[in-house]
Amino acid sequence: MMESTEIERLIKESLPDARITIKDLRGDGDHYEAHIESSAFAGKSKVDQHRMVFSALQGRVGGIIQTLALTTTAVSQ
């Protein structure tokens, strides 16, 4: 189980300008949906954007976090 605030903190460490919205889908701390907007995503494919987020979460997805549905968006600085 992981709190949404911890997920947000980890993402912000890697993507400081990110605007993040996280929803606990089941109320169990294991299944989340996240929308992340960052200028760091500019020019990157969706796959690369998602890899950046998963990297920021340091291997917790598929373990502590069972499910993380992502929507990523590149924004201008």
Number of C-alpha atoms within 10 A of each C-alpha: 12 15 13 17 10 11 19 20 15 16 23 17 12 15 20 13 15 21 16 16 13 17 15 15 15 9 9 11 17 20 19 22 15 19 15 22 21 20 16 19 21 14 10 13 12 15 9 12 23 18 12 17 19 16 15 19 19 10 11 16 15 10 10 13 18 14 16 18 13 17 14 18 18 18 15 9 8
